[in-house]
Amino acid sequence: MKTVESPPHEAIAVPPLQAPPPAGDRRRRRLADQVRAYGFLLGGLLCFALFSWYPALRAVVIAFQKYTPGAEPEWVGTANFTRVWHDPEFAAAWRNTLAFTLLALLIGFAIPFVMALVLNELRHAKAFFRVVVYLPVMIPPVVSALLWKWFYDPGAGLANEVLRFLHLPTSNWSNGADTALVSLVIVATWANLGGTVLIYLAALQSIPGELYEAAELDGANLLQRIRHVTLPQTRFVVLMLMLLQIIATMQVFTEPFVITGGGPENATVTVLYLIYKYAFLYNDFGGACALSVMLLVLLGAFSAVYLRLTRSSEGDPA
């Protein structure tokens, strides 16, 4: 009997193991990566230094000087702060700014959160309603303010036309001393609503669904689920947006400048609008910088206290 020999198995070529690069090459490669990363970071730092930090430091210096463009600055100490402090518009500007901030929190802080809750519960046309809500943010602020200025016109404005159609009394809106500030708050709330709603919506969608299911099994209704699940899970976002909104509303300028011009009867003169008047109407850059430093110190102190209190309430030992 003849045996058939099986063909010999072909040898499988195994690539030789490469030795790891020397330690010196690894260090050079890591150093090159770090240099490249710091190079990209340097560009951003230079932009901040040139367009943000240097002007801020320069403003602090000018606040203690008598500064006129083209002339030699003269050191005057705290004279600019004293003059600004005794300005009759100083108290009105701070009062209007604080009132605007308070009204913006009452009107413009809860509404975006409620709208985010509604959008989060929608099952159809989510993308469409997100675009509709975010659309005002894409309109330039000055254009938005001009549209609302026409909307508030006491004669042929759309607001009073709607009130007449509904047989309701009309209003002076931004032309009335009692209603001008509230009118500007409505404009600012409408213009900045979209970004806040989308941030809240992202925070809501990050909440695990198991928490709502457990709450439903325990018999929690809608309000109880919002109180015990939604608010605790979005607490950090809510607190941070509240801080950012307070800082932003304390620096309101576009709406008073475009719609009311600080009037009527200084009812809408804000701190930033007063800074503008000192710098570009009175040609008093020292007074403008002094008022800017006051606002900077107030917002910095408030931010530090706010962050400290929120950390303490969360049990952070820092």
Residue frames relative to the residue before (quaternion, step in Angstrom):
aa qw qx qy qz dx dy dz
M 1.0000 0.0000 0.0000 0.0000 0.00 0.00 0.00
K 0.3126 -0.7801 0.5226 0.1436 3.46 -0.85 1.08
T 0.2705 -0.7718 0.5561 0.1480 3.56 -0.69 1.02
V 0.3171 -0.7330 0.5749 0.1775 3.51 -1.09 0.83
E 0.3009 -0.7638 0.5463 0.1660 3.46 -0.65 1.09
S 0.4136 -0.6961 0.5317 0.2485 3.57 -0.93 0.90
P 0.5407 -0.6275 0.4369 0.3508 3.54 -1.01 0.76
P 0.5467 -0.6217 0.4363 0.3526 3.53 -1.00 0.67
H 0.4966 -0.6512 0.4878 0.3023 3.56 -1.04 0.81
E 0.4304 -0.6873 0.5211 0.2661 3.51 -1.03 0.90
A 0.4644 -0.6783 0.4964 0.2789 3.52 -0.96 0.82
I 0.3502 -0.7285 0.5554 0.1956 3.56 -0.91 0.98
A 0.3674 -0.7412 0.5219 0.2081 3.52 -0.74 1.11
V 0.1453 -0.7785 0.6086 0.0502 3.58 -0.71 1.07
P 0.3920 -0.7247 0.5019 0.2631 3.57 -0.60 1.07
P 0.5113 -0.6503 0.4574 0.3264 3.53 -0.96 0.74
L 0.5131 -0.6386 0.4811 0.3122 3.53 -1.05 0.78
Q 0.3411 -0.7399 0.5434 0.2021 3.50 -0.91 1.01
A 0.4562 -0.6773 0.5077 0.2745 3.49 -0.94 0.85
P 0.5376 -0.6162 0.4510 0.3577 3.61 -0.99 0.72
P 0.5756 -0.5929 0.4185 0.3768 3.56 -1.08 0.66
P 0.6101 -0.5645 0.3990 0.3871 3.53 -1.09 0.56
A 0.6425 -0.5416 0.3754 0.3911 3.54 -1.19 0.55
G 0.6243 0.5524 -0.3461 0.4305 3.59 1.02 -0.70
D 0.6504 0.5050 -0.3195 0.4689 3.62 1.01 -0.78
R 0.6384 0.5209 -0.3319 0.4593 3.58 0.99 -0.79
R 0.6616 0.4987 -0.3178 0.4611 3.55 0.94 -0.82
R 0.6548 0.5062 -0.3215 0.4600 3.59 0.97 -0.78
R 0.6479 0.5128 -0.3199 0.4636 3.57 1.02 -0.80
R 0.6557 0.5032 -0.3070 0.4717 3.57 0.99 -0.87
L 0.6405 0.5191 -0.3189 0.4675 3.58 1.04 -0.78
A 0.6414 0.5173 -0.3285 0.4616 3.58 1.02 -0.79
D 0.6375 0.5188 -0.3284 0.4655 3.60 1.00 -0.77
Q 0.6688 0.4949 -0.3057 0.4628 3.57 0.94 -0.83
V 0.6385 0.5175 -0.3298 0.4644 3.58 0.99 -0.78
R 0.6453 0.5143 -0.3162 0.4681 3.58 1.01 -0.82
A 0.6602 0.5036 -0.3097 0.4632 3.60 0.95 -0.86
Y 0.6814 0.4673 -0.2940 0.4805 3.59 0.90 -0.88
G 0.5848 0.5676 -0.3754 0.4416 3.59 1.15 -0.49
F 0.6563 0.4780 -0.3065 0.4968 3.58 0.98 -0.84
L 0.6557 0.5126 -0.3163 0.4554 3.58 0.97 -0.80
L 0.6101 0.5809 -0.3519 0.4081 3.57 1.05 -0.74
G 0.6198 0.5520 -0.3514 0.4333 3.59 1.03 -0.73
G 0.6714 0.4869 -0.2966 0.4735 3.57 0.94 -0.86
L 0.6465 0.5196 -0.3218 0.4566 3.56 1.00 -0.82
L 0.6439 0.5166 -0.3273 0.4598 3.59 1.00 -0.76
C 0.6346 0.5183 -0.3327 0.4668 3.60 1.01 -0.75
F 0.6551 0.4965 -0.3112 0.4769 3.57 0.95 -0.85
A 0.6670 0.5109 -0.3084 0.4461 3.57 0.90 -0.91
L 0.7197 0.4629 -0.2600 0.4473 3.58 0.91 -0.91
F 0.8104 0.3004 -0.1297 0.4861 3.58 0.87 -0.94
S 0.7588 0.3355 -0.2058 0.5189 3.63 1.19 -0.16
W 0.7680 0.3865 -0.2264 0.4578 3.58 0.51 -1.14
Y 0.6709 0.4966 -0.3151 0.4516 3.59 0.86 -0.88
P 0.6615 0.4783 -0.3397 0.4672 3.68 0.84 -0.78
A 0.6368 0.5265 -0.3438 0.4462 3.61 1.00 -0.74
L 0.6750 0.4728 -0.2945 0.4839 3.59 0.90 -0.90
R 0.6345 0.5283 -0.3290 0.4584 3.57 1.02 -0.76
A 0.6381 0.5244 -0.3268 0.4594 3.58 1.03 -0.76
V 0.6226 0.5304 -0.3437 0.4614 3.59 1.03 -0.74
V 0.6566 0.4997 -0.3132 0.4702 3.60 0.97 -0.79
I 0.6793 0.4922 -0.2979 0.4556 3.60 0.87 -0.95
A 0.5622 0.6137 -0.3891 0.3949 3.61 1.13 -0.54
F 0.7342 0.3690 -0.2213 0.5251 3.59 1.17 -0.47
Q 0.6570 0.4825 -0.3048 0.4926 3.57 1.25 0.37
K 0.3733 -0.6211 0.6170 0.3070 3.50 -1.39 0.23
Y 0.0070 0.8498 -0.5187 0.0932 3.52 -0.10 1.37
T 0.0480 0.7550 -0.6510 0.0621 3.50 -0.93 1.07
P 0.4932 -0.6714 0.4479 0.3246 3.63 -0.72 0.95
G 0.7937 0.2748 -0.2314 0.4909 3.55 -0.86 1.00
A 0.7049 0.3959 -0.2563 0.5298 3.60 1.26 -0.20
E 0.5919 -0.5710 0.4337 0.3682 3.53 -1.26 0.39
P 0.4366 -0.7006 0.4885 0.2826 3.64 -0.73 0.97
E 0.1936 -0.7697 0.6021 0.0874 3.54 -1.12 0.78
W 0.3996 -0.7285 0.5084 0.2261 3.56 -0.77 1.07
V 0.0390 -0.8272 0.5600 -0.0264 3.60 -0.68 1.14
G 0.4889 -0.6797 0.4315 0.3358 3.61 1.21 0.15
T 0.7929 -0.2882 0.2379 0.4813 3.55 -0.90 -0.97
A 0.3172 0.7773 -0.4986 0.2160 3.61 1.20 0.31
N 0.6307 0.5334 -0.3466 0.4445 3.61 0.99 -0.71
F 0.6508 0.5104 -0.3175 0.4639 3.58 0.97 -0.82
T 0.6516 0.5164 -0.3144 0.4581 3.59 0.99 -0.84
R 0.6679 0.4998 -0.3069 0.4582 3.59 0.93 -0.88
V 0.6616 0.4938 -0.3102 0.4714 3.57 0.94 -0.84
W 0.6339 0.5558 -0.3320 0.4231 3.57 0.97 -0.86
H 0.7407 0.3996 -0.2175 0.4944 3.61 1.01 -0.80
D 0.4230 0.6846 -0.4814 0.3475 3.60 1.21 0.18
P 0.4941 -0.6738 0.4519 0.3126 3.64 -0.80 0.91
E 0.6696 0.4990 -0.3075 0.4561 3.62 1.10 -0.60
F 0.4959 0.6829 -0.4259 0.3262 3.59 1.22 -0.34
A 0.6983 0.4592 -0.2781 0.4734 3.59 0.78 -1.01
A 0.6480 0.5187 -0.3269 0.4520 3.59 0.98 -0.80
A 0.6479 0.5269 -0.3231 0.4452 3.58 0.98 -0.83
W 0.6854 0.4595 -0.2932 0.4828 3.59 0.89 -0.86
R 0.6351 0.5216 -0.3406 0.4567 3.60 0.99 -0.74
N 0.6729 0.4851 -0.2996 0.4713 3.59 0.91 -0.86
T 0.6490 0.5216 -0.3232 0.4497 3.59 0.98 -0.81
L 0.6731 0.4775 -0.2999 0.4785 3.59 0.91 -0.86
A 0.6421 0.5064 -0.3282 0.4728 3.59 1.01 -0.75
F 0.6342 0.5204 -0.3297 0.4672 3.59 1.00 -0.78
T 0.6507 0.5162 -0.3149 0.4594 3.59 0.96 -0.86
L 0.6650 0.5002 -0.3038 0.4640 3.59 0.93 -0.89
L 0.6723 0.4826 -0.3013 0.4736 3.58 0.91 -0.87
A 0.6343 0.5308 -0.3330 0.4527 3.58 1.04 -0.74
L 0.6408 0.5043 -0.3275 0.4772 3.59 1.07 -0.67
L 0.6744 0.4937 -0.3031 0.4578 3.59 0.95 -0.84
I 0.7591 0.3741 -0.1998 0.4939 3.58 0.92 -0.92
G 0.8265 0.3309 -0.1280 0.4370 3.54 0.74 -1.08
F 0.6130 0.5550 -0.3746 0.4193 3.60 1.18 0.09
A 0.7177 0.4328 -0.2591 0.4802 3.60 0.90 -0.85
I 0.6125 0.5893 -0.3593 0.3852 3.60 0.99 -0.79
P 0.6742 0.4785 -0.3354 0.4517 3.69 0.77 -0.79
F 0.6388 0.5259 -0.3372 0.4491 3.58 1.00 -0.73
V 0.6531 0.5009 -0.3123 0.4744 3.59 0.97 -0.84
M 0.6552 0.5047 -0.3162 0.4649 3.59 0.97 -0.82
A 0.6291 0.5206 -0.3372 0.4685 3.59 1.05 -0.71
L 0.6251 0.5284 -0.3388 0.4639 3.59 1.02 -0.73
V 0.6593 0.4990 -0.3113 0.4685 3.58 0.96 -0.86
L 0.6709 0.4935 -0.3061 0.4611 3.60 0.88 -0.91
N 0.6451 0.5326 -0.3264 0.4401 3.57 1.04 -0.72
E 0.6924 0.4684 -0.2761 0.4742 3.60 1.16 -0.56
L 0.5132 0.6530 -0.4288 0.3555 3.60 1.22 -0.22
R 0.2764 -0.7621 0.5661 0.1495 3.55 -1.14 0.71
H 0.7770 0.2194 -0.1211 0.5774 3.59 1.19 -0.44
A 0.8444 0.1916 -0.1536 0.4761 3.56 -1.30 0.59
K 0.1922 0.8048 -0.5378 0.1617 3.59 1.04 0.72
A 0.6742 0.5068 -0.3058 0.4417 3.58 0.83 -0.98
F 0.6377 0.5365 -0.3339 0.4405 3.59 0.96 -0.82
F 0.7093 0.4530 -0.2762 0.4641 3.59 0.80 -0.95
R 0.5935 0.5466 -0.3721 0.4589 3.60 1.11 -0.52
V 0.6462 0.5052 -0.3152 0.4774 3.57 0.99 -0.82
V 0.6483 0.5199 -0.3214 0.4540 3.59 0.94 -0.88
V 0.6750 0.4893 -0.2983 0.4647 3.58 0.92 -0.87
Y 0.7267 0.4429 -0.2470 0.4634 3.58 0.97 -0.84
L 0.4614 0.7297 -0.4232 0.2748 3.60 1.20 -0.36
P 0.6569 0.5115 -0.3517 0.4279 3.70 0.81 -0.76
V 0.6048 0.5658 -0.3679 0.4228 3.60 1.08 -0.59
M 0.6723 0.5113 -0.2943 0.4472 3.59 1.09 -0.67
I 0.5778 0.5556 -0.3851 0.4574 3.61 1.25 -0.18
P 0.5081 -0.6438 0.4610 0.3388 3.63 -0.83 0.86
P 0.5839 -0.6296 0.3706 0.3539 3.63 -0.89 0.85
V 0.6602 0.5011 -0.3280 0.4532 3.61 0.92 -0.80
V 0.6338 0.5183 -0.3275 0.4716 3.59 1.00 -0.80
S 0.6427 0.5213 -0.3173 0.4631 3.56 0.96 -0.85
A 0.6666 0.4955 -0.3063 0.4650 3.59 0.93 -0.89
L 0.6475 0.5097 -0.3283 0.4616 3.62 0.99 -0.74
L 0.6211 0.5304 -0.3437 0.4636 3.60 1.04 -0.71
W 0.6908 0.4614 -0.2839 0.4789 3.58 0.91 -0.88
K 0.5800 0.5672 -0.3813 0.4432 3.60 1.11 -0.54
W 0.6573 0.4663 -0.2996 0.5107 3.58 1.03 -0.78
F 0.6206 0.5561 -0.3343 0.4403 3.59 1.02 -0.79
Y 0.7330 0.4248 -0.2247 0.4815 3.59 1.04 -0.85
D 0.3838 0.7384 -0.4929 0.2542 3.61 1.18 -0.07
P 0.4187 -0.7505 0.4421 0.2570 3.63 -0.60 1.07
G 0.6638 0.5029 -0.3197 0.4519 3.60 1.18 -0.39
A 0.8431 0.0340 0.0340 0.5356 3.56 0.28 -1.28
G 0.3497 0.7614 -0.4849 0.2507 3.59 1.17 0.36
L 0.6009 -0.6014 0.3910 0.3526 3.55 -1.13 0.68
A 0.6055 0.5819 -0.3654 0.4016 3.60 1.02 -0.73
N 0.7170 0.4205 -0.2568 0.4931 3.58 0.83 -0.95
E 0.5858 0.5578 -0.3813 0.4475 3.61 1.10 -0.52
V 0.6440 0.5034 -0.3199 0.4790 3.58 1.00 -0.78
L 0.6523 0.5085 -0.3190 0.4628 3.59 0.96 -0.82
R 0.6436 0.5066 -0.3286 0.4703 3.60 1.00 -0.75
F 0.6347 0.5323 -0.3316 0.4514 3.57 1.00 -0.80
L 0.7167 0.4136 -0.2354 0.5097 3.58 1.09 -0.75
H 0.4262 -0.7219 0.4429 0.3179 3.60 1.34 0.11
L 0.4451 0.6535 -0.4729 0.3888 3.54 0.99 0.96
P 0.5848 -0.5834 0.4084 0.3883 3.61 -1.12 0.51
T 0.4363 -0.6996 0.5079 0.2492 3.55 -1.05 0.83
S 0.2915 -0.7473 0.5767 0.1545 3.56 -1.33 0.23
N 0.5191 -0.6252 0.4887 0.3175 3.54 -1.30 0.41
W 0.2461 -0.8136 0.4900 0.1931 3.56 1.30 -0.29
S 0.8507 -0.0782 0.0580 0.5166 3.62 -0.67 -1.02
N 0.6351 0.5251 -0.3399 0.4533 3.61 1.23 -0.12
G 0.6515 0.4954 -0.3231 0.4752 3.59 1.25 -0.03
A 0.5269 -0.6603 0.4342 0.3126 3.57 -0.90 0.89
D 0.6997 0.4735 -0.2736 0.4598 3.60 1.07 -0.67
T 0.7724 0.3564 -0.1762 0.4953 3.57 1.12 -0.59
A 0.4801 0.7087 -0.4313 0.2849 3.61 1.20 -0.29
L 0.6889 0.4913 -0.3024 0.4389 3.59 0.82 -0.95
V 0.6434 0.5044 -0.3239 0.4762 3.59 0.99 -0.80
S 0.6220 0.5436 -0.3405 0.4490 3.58 1.03 -0.74
L 0.6666 0.4888 -0.3045 0.4733 3.60 0.98 -0.79
V 0.6078 0.5442 -0.3540 0.4573 3.59 1.07 -0.65
I 0.6322 0.5233 -0.3314 0.4655 3.58 0.99 -0.78
V 0.6453 0.5179 -0.3207 0.4611 3.59 0.96 -0.85
A 0.6858 0.4839 -0.2894 0.4602 3.59 0.84 -0.97
T 0.6380 0.5243 -0.3291 0.4579 3.58 1.02 -0.77
W 0.6657 0.4992 -0.3006 0.4661 3.58 0.91 -0.90
A 0.6919 0.5039 -0.2914 0.4272 3.59 0.89 -0.91
N 0.7819 0.3331 -0.1648 0.5005 3.60 1.04 -0.74
L 0.3842 0.7671 -0.4516 0.2449 3.57 1.27 0.10
G 0.6744 0.5679 -0.3113 0.3546 3.56 0.82 -1.03
G 0.6738 0.5012 -0.3086 0.4467 3.58 0.85 -0.91
T 0.6621 0.5045 -0.3059 0.4620 3.56 0.96 -0.86
V 0.6350 0.5324 -0.3303 0.4518 3.59 0.98 -0.83
L 0.6798 0.4897 -0.3023 0.4547 3.61 0.87 -0.88
I 0.6269 0.5172 -0.3454 0.4692 3.61 1.03 -0.67
Y 0.6478 0.4961 -0.3133 0.4859 3.58 0.96 -0.84
L 0.6502 0.5264 -0.3235 0.4421 3.58 0.95 -0.86
A 0.6398 0.5096 -0.3267 0.4735 3.60 1.01 -0.75
A 0.6485 0.5058 -0.3212 0.4696 3.58 1.01 -0.76
L 0.6523 0.5147 -0.3196 0.4555 3.60 0.99 -0.79
Q 0.6913 0.4812 -0.2872 0.4562 3.59 0.95 -0.81
S 0.6245 0.5292 -0.3479 0.4570 3.59 1.22 -0.20
I 0.5219 0.6253 -0.4241 0.3958 3.61 1.25 -0.11
P 0.4652 -0.6837 0.4730 0.3039 3.64 -0.75 0.92
G 0.4950 -0.6819 0.4585 0.2824 3.56 -0.94 0.91
E 0.5559 0.6238 -0.3951 0.3818 3.59 1.17 -0.49
L 0.6078 0.5624 -0.3621 0.4280 3.59 1.10 -0.62
Y 0.6683 0.4786 -0.3035 0.4820 3.59 0.98 -0.81
E 0.6317 0.5291 -0.3379 0.4548 3.58 1.03 -0.76
A 0.6518 0.5030 -0.3179 0.4702 3.58 0.98 -0.81
A 0.6476 0.5125 -0.3236 0.4618 3.58 1.02 -0.79
E 0.6450 0.5112 -0.3239 0.4667 3.59 1.00 -0.75
L 0.6404 0.5169 -0.3286 0.4634 3.59 1.01 -0.75
D 0.6760 0.4703 -0.2891 0.4882 3.57 1.14 -0.61
G 0.5782 -0.6324 0.3594 0.3696 3.57 1.26 0.09
A 0.3885 0.7295 -0.4851 0.2858 3.62 1.19 0.36
N 0.3466 -0.7199 0.5595 0.2204 3.57 -1.00 0.85
L 0.7690 -0.3753 0.2386 0.4591 3.59 -1.31 -0.03
L 0.6867 0.4788 -0.2956 0.4602 3.59 0.82 -0.95
Q 0.6517 0.5079 -0.3196 0.4639 3.58 0.99 -0.74
R 0.6338 0.5133 -0.3376 0.4699 3.60 1.05 -0.69
I 0.6381 0.5108 -0.3306 0.4719 3.59 1.03 -0.76
R 0.6930 0.4910 -0.2840 0.4450 3.58 0.93 -0.91
H 0.8019 0.3381 -0.1562 0.4672 3.58 0.79 -0.98
V 0.7464 0.3357 -0.2157 0.5326 3.61 1.20 -0.31
T 0.7441 0.4363 -0.2578 0.4353 3.57 0.57 -1.15
L 0.7119 0.4679 -0.2823 0.4411 3.60 0.70 -1.02
P 0.6708 0.4715 -0.3364 0.4631 3.67 0.83 -0.74
Q 0.6849 0.4944 -0.2978 0.4447 3.60 0.98 -0.77
T 0.7478 0.3445 -0.2068 0.5286 3.61 1.14 -0.52
R 0.3078 0.8017 -0.4773 0.1865 3.58 1.26 0.21
F 0.6618 0.5164 -0.3210 0.4385 3.58 0.87 -0.89
V 0.6625 0.4981 -0.3054 0.4687 3.58 0.92 -0.89
V 0.6452 0.5267 -0.3217 0.4503 3.59 0.95 -0.87
L 0.6835 0.4864 -0.2955 0.4571 3.59 0.87 -0.92
M 0.6664 0.4933 -0.3126 0.4635 3.59 0.94 -0.80
L 0.6640 0.4872 -0.3129 0.4731 3.60 0.95 -0.78
M 0.6033 0.5414 -0.3627 0.4598 3.58 1.08 -0.59
L 0.6476 0.5072 -0.3158 0.4729 3.59 0.96 -0.84
L 0.6779 0.4888 -0.2965 0.4621 3.58 0.87 -0.93
Q 0.6506 0.5131 -0.3251 0.4559 3.59 1.01 -0.74
I 0.6350 0.5165 -0.3368 0.4653 3.59 0.98 -0.77
I 0.6545 0.5025 -0.3164 0.4679 3.60 0.92 -0.87
A 0.6803 0.4963 -0.2959 0.4509 3.59 0.93 -0.88
T 0.7018 0.4630 -0.2839 0.4609 3.60 0.87 -0.87
M 0.5963 0.5405 -0.3687 0.4652 3.58 1.15 -0.42
Q 0.7254 0.3773 -0.2273 0.5289 3.60 1.24 -0.33
V 0.2506 0.7886 -0.5262 0.1958 3.60 1.11 0.58
F 0.0464 0.8143 -0.5746 0.0679 3.57 -0.91 0.95
T 0.6654 0.5544 -0.3314 0.3742 3.60 0.77 -1.03
E 0.6953 0.4903 -0.2938 0.4356 3.59 0.77 -1.00
P 0.6848 0.4465 -0.3207 0.4784 3.68 0.79 -0.79
F 0.6568 0.5279 -0.3221 0.4314 3.59 0.99 -0.80
V 0.7581 0.3984 -0.2163 0.4688 3.60 0.81 -0.98
I 0.7634 0.4141 -0.2212 0.4437 3.59 0.79 -1.00
T 0.8469 0.1862 -0.0562 0.4950 3.60 0.68 -1.05
G 0.3224 -0.7581 0.5122 0.2428 3.62 1.13 -0.43
G 0.6982 -0.4662 0.2664 0.4735 3.56 1.14 0.61
G 0.6575 0.5057 -0.3132 0.4625 3.58 1.19 -0.30
P 0.6333 -0.0145 -0.7103 -0.3070 1.44 -2.48 -0.31
E 0.8347 0.1344 -0.1370 0.5162 3.55 -1.12 0.76
N 0.6316 -0.5669 0.3154 0.4246 3.59 1.02 0.89
A 0.3281 0.7775 -0.4845 0.2303 3.59 1.16 0.47
T 0.7808 0.2745 -0.1578 0.5386 3.60 1.16 -0.44
V 0.3533 0.7018 -0.5324 0.3151 3.61 1.11 0.53
T 0.1026 -0.7977 0.5938 0.0244 3.56 -0.63 1.13
V 0.7051 -0.4530 0.3184 0.4430 3.56 -1.28 0.17
L 0.6871 0.4685 -0.2997 0.4675 3.60 0.84 -0.87
Y 0.6315 0.5127 -0.3446 0.4686 3.59 1.03 -0.65
L 0.6355 0.5088 -0.3269 0.4800 3.59 1.06 -0.69
I 0.6042 0.5346 -0.3527 0.4741 3.61 1.07 -0.68
Y 0.6328 0.5258 -0.3208 0.4692 3.58 1.00 -0.83
K 0.6649 0.5043 -0.3117 0.4544 3.60 0.89 -0.86
Y 0.6408 0.5173 -0.3317 0.4601 3.59 0.96 -0.82
A 0.7326 0.4540 -0.2521 0.4401 3.58 0.81 -0.99
F 0.8433 0.2546 -0.0891 0.4648 3.59 0.68 -1.08
L 0.6948 0.4028 -0.2872 0.5221 3.60 1.23 -0.16
Y 0.7570 0.3370 -0.1868 0.5277 3.58 0.97 -0.86
N 0.3085 -0.7658 0.4968 0.2674 3.61 1.28 -0.31
D 0.4682 0.6470 -0.4421 0.4083 3.57 1.14 0.76
F 0.1072 -0.8376 0.5339 0.0425 3.57 0.21 1.27
G 0.5865 0.5714 -0.3716 0.4376 3.59 1.13 -0.52
G 0.6742 0.4779 -0.2903 0.4825 3.57 0.95 -0.87
A 0.6355 0.5270 -0.3314 0.4566 3.58 1.00 -0.78
C 0.6831 0.4677 -0.2919 0.4790 3.59 0.92 -0.84
A 0.6087 0.5425 -0.3584 0.4546 3.60 1.06 -0.65
L 0.6651 0.4819 -0.3000 0.4852 3.58 0.95 -0.85
S 0.6238 0.5343 -0.3368 0.4604 3.60 1.07 -0.70
V 0.6455 0.5092 -0.3235 0.4684 3.59 0.98 -0.80
M 0.6156 0.5374 -0.3497 0.4583 3.60 1.00 -0.75
L 0.6734 0.4867 -0.2957 0.4714 3.57 0.90 -0.92
L 0.6344 0.5350 -0.3261 0.4527 3.58 1.01 -0.81
V 0.6713 0.4930 -0.3012 0.4643 3.58 0.88 -0.91
L 0.6546 0.5147 -0.3190 0.4526 3.58 0.93 -0.87
L 0.7007 0.4569 -0.2821 0.4699 3.61 0.82 -0.95
G 0.6323 0.5263 -0.3381 0.4571 3.61 1.04 -0.70
A 0.6698 0.4852 -0.3017 0.4742 3.57 0.93 -0.88
F 0.6488 0.5126 -0.3247 0.4592 3.58 0.95 -0.83
S 0.6552 0.5167 -0.3184 0.4499 3.60 0.91 -0.87
A 0.6555 0.5133 -0.3173 0.4540 3.59 0.96 -0.87
V 0.6730 0.4799 -0.2985 0.4771 3.59 0.91 -0.90
Y 0.6452 0.5321 -0.3222 0.4436 3.59 0.95 -0.87
L 0.6854 0.4693 -0.2928 0.4736 3.59 0.85 -0.93
R 0.6290 0.5323 -0.3386 0.4543 3.58 1.03 -0.71
L 0.6797 0.4867 -0.2948 0.4628 3.57 0.92 -0.89
T 0.6684 0.4912 -0.3165 0.4602 3.60 0.93 -0.80
R 0.6349 0.5108 -0.3362 0.4722 3.60 1.03 -0.67
S 0.6477 0.5172 -0.3194 0.4593 3.57 1.00 -0.82
S 0.6714 0.4952 -0.3090 0.4566 3.59 0.98 -0.79
E 0.6766 0.4643 -0.2955 0.4891 3.59 1.20 -0.44
G 0.5338 -0.6525 0.3953 0.3648 3.57 1.28 0.00
D 0.3852 0.7114 -0.4943 0.3181 3.59 1.20 0.45
P 0.3864 -0.7420 0.4855 0.2537 3.64 -0.59 0.96
A 0.5816 0.5871 -0.3865 0.4095 3.59 1.20 -0.37
